[in-house]
Structure formats: C-alpha cells, structure tokens
Amino acid sequence: MAMNYDLVVVGGGTGGYIAAIHAAQAGLKTAIVEKDKLGGTCLHKGCIPTKALLKSAAVYQQVKHAETYGVETGETSFHLETAMKRKNQVVATLYNGVQQLISSHKIDLYNGYGRILGPSIFSPMAGSISVEYEDDRENDILVPKNVLLATGSSPSSLSLVEVDHHLIVTSDDLVHLEQLPESIVIVGGGVIGIEWASFLHDVGVEVSVIEAQEQILPGFDQDIVKQVRQDLQKKGIHIYEQTLLKKVEADQDVTVTYQLTDKQESISADKLLLAVGRKANTHKIGVENTDMEMDAHGFIQVNNHFQTKEDHIYAIGDMIGGKQLAHVATYEGKKAVDHMIGVNSSSLTEQEMPSCVYSNPEIATIGLTEQAVQAKGLDYSVAKVSGLAIGKAHVNGNTNGFTKIITDNKTNDVLGIHMVGDQVTELIGQASTAKYFDSSVLELSEVIYPHPSLSEMIGEAALAAERRN
C-alpha cells in the first residue's frame, strides 16, 4: 500500500532525524526510513561513543597524576570492559531520548532499507521510496512531496588492505573492542586516526600512525599540526608522514611495509586500524533512477539549498562531502527543510562552521587557516597567546597549547581562530558566535571574560592582535 507524505527522510542519523523534527514542527507530515538505529554513525559508532571512551582515558590519565594535586590514589589501572559499559550506557540513554523525540513529534518510522524509485504508477516523478525489509514483509511504498537523503557515510577502504574486523579493523569495529591490543598501527592521520591514537596510547597501547600526505591532520593550520605532532611524539606515539603503504600482511599479527623517502621499512603490531576517510552511502539507494549527479568522489551534488538536480529531492550531511560533521549535517537538514516550506534563513559558509578534534591535546578551529589566507593573497596579521599566560590553565595544571587569531589588516575582521590545548573544544563556541556576527578583533578584545577562566585565552589573543597586551 502506498502512503503519502509531505517529506520522507531517508536516513535517521543526526542530520536526518533533526531535519525530520524540524519539518514536523512546521506542520509537515513526515516519515523517516532507517535500516538500523536512529542516531546513525554519530550516536552509535562515532561522535558519542568515541568521546565517551576519550573521557575515560582522560580520567585515567588524571588519576595517574593525581599526586600533583595532593591526592594519593595508590595503584591505578584501566579496565576496558568498564569503560565500554559506561560508553554503552551513555549511548543507550541518548538513543532512548531520540526515540522519544521522534514519537512525540508524531513522525512515522520505517525500519527498513529505503530505495528511490523512478517514475512509476505511484508518481509521475522519480522520488517515491520503496522500503525493503530483511524479513518476508512486503515492501512499503512512500510517496512524498519532497525527499531528504541523509544516508551518511562509512569507512573508506584501500586496495592494499583487506579489513577482516579482527586483526585489520575500522573505527566501527573499535567502538566494540573487547580487549586492548598491546600495539596498533593506524593507517591515516586525519581526525579519526588521531583521536583513536590519543585514546589508545593514553590507556597503554603502543601506537604508530602512518600518513601518506605531508602532515597529519591534512587541512588544519600548520601551527596547530606542529604543536599536536610534537605533543603526540613526546608522549611516545610514532608518527610517519609522507609515508606510502606498500604491503600489509596479516597472520598472528599485522606486518606493514611502507615507503619512507628512498627506502622500505616494516613495522609489526597486534592490530591495524584503517582510518583513511569516509565514503558516501549511496550504493543501491536508487540514484540511477533519478537525474541526480555525483562527483568523481561519489558525493551527491547539491545547490545552495541542498537540492539535487531533482529539485524535490534534497541531500545533506556526509553523502554530499564537505565537512563531514554531525553539527554541519544538522544545519544542512534544517536549511533544506526551510527551503521546502519557503522560509528564508541566514546562510553560513564552511568558514562559519567550527571543527573539533577530541584528542589529547584537543583541537578547535573555525575560519581560514594561515595557509589558506596566504593562498588568497590577503593582507593579514597573526597573534598567538600561549596557555602559559592564562591563570586558569595554571590552576588546572595544563598550560600546554595556544590560541591563534588571524586578522584581515584591511577590515580588522577575524579570518580564523585556531586553538589547541585543554578544553578548547568547549571554548570554540564563543569563536563561532564571533564569526557568525562578523566580529572584529577589537570587539573580541573588549568582551568581558571572567577571571580566572580558560576563555581569557581568546581575549588575550585578541588584545595581542590589537597590539594592546
């Protein structure tokens, strides 16, 4: 039987379910098609579980060094099973909340695989959704006025590396890790690779990171990368940059052969984590039944309103490329729904969207990197303030890191704010607000920052940019 809707959202991850709620609040009859659990990668395999584990590692490290604060704890040990249990409880609590939100907004949920149909007896246009089930149930057909594709992404692969989910794993596997390996090689030094490197090292695993590009954390400001590389290496993490993978052999352990400058070398470890990015989940969703277009990397092409070439079919989140972040997908989903219902709202570019890395040390950034500013040929200035200048950092016992502000010399506008150090992922929201309102460094320098607080680092950097500190 065919069911009619104003909007069908294919994919119940963060961007999808929040867009569905936004649509329901606007009075649209809305349905979500999700083959797994509401919340998607972010809630079940990415953002939430990894940050819960990183928190466990941070507590473990703090307790190990508690004597610095006058606290004696005796022998300290890390129990993965307990950390995983806590992680599962956090995920379960949030998952229950998402289910209640969908129910309270009277959004219909179809637990099946959504596939886009071409023109058919159900609709003269492509865009009806066939919901396919694993059991013997007959397909449901949903006929919407608009479709929002939010199917997310999954770990990318390499031809040289065959993932067996035992010795060679992806980040999806590690969130269900039952026993810590003694050693691991991480192929890929992007955000995912560095966060896992940080967690695993901090709980006692020997970690090596292999990155093919010139630097770990490609695309981040080079001053940030330099600081993070130095900190990770000081802790004992082995980092190989501009290093090409040549061969991977898995038997009792994993042996990785790599090309470093003019010679080949090998390293062995208990496991290998493949963390070389994420690919769009567009396989078998029916793209071929539409006029939608994809780029060379397999991402669906959209306009500024997140419409595809089929103007009643929208796409958001990881499947369209760009910044593959949950909060970005959330923004895009709301913008797409606003366009469907004819509401004009402010439009942000990638330069107004913050990015965070929850490693130890943390990274938080918004706007242009210094390298991007140079490439644009802009007249700019840089101001940096170390955590050593901040009273609360001394109180907390962690003065490592800095805040860097890049300023346009002609307009005095803030072009970028880049932070590394303790709790900077909690501070970037203030920088995000400043970018949204197109703040100048003068305005940032005149804001009242509570003392003592880590937020003073932003104010001090702004004063430095104004040459007033």
Beta strands, then each sheet from edge to edge (+ up, - down):
strand 1: 2-10
strand 2: 30-33
strand 3: 108-110
strand 4: 113-116
strand 5: 129-132
strand 6: 140-149
strand 7: 153-155
strand 8: 168-169
strand 9: 183-187
strand 10: 206-210
strand 11: 238-240
strand 12: 243-250
strand 13: 254-260
strand 14: 263-269
strand 15: 271-274
strand 16: 278-280
strand 17: 313-315
strand 18: 355-357
strand 19: 362-367
strand 20: 380-386
strand 21: 401-408
strand 22: 414-421
sheet 1: 3+ 2+ 1+ 6+ 5- 4+
sheet 2: 3+ 2+ 1+ 6+ 17+
sheet 3: 7+ 16-
sheet 4: 8+ 15+ 9+ 10+ 11+
sheet 5: 12+ 13- 14+
sheet 6: 18+ 19- 22+ 21- 20+
end
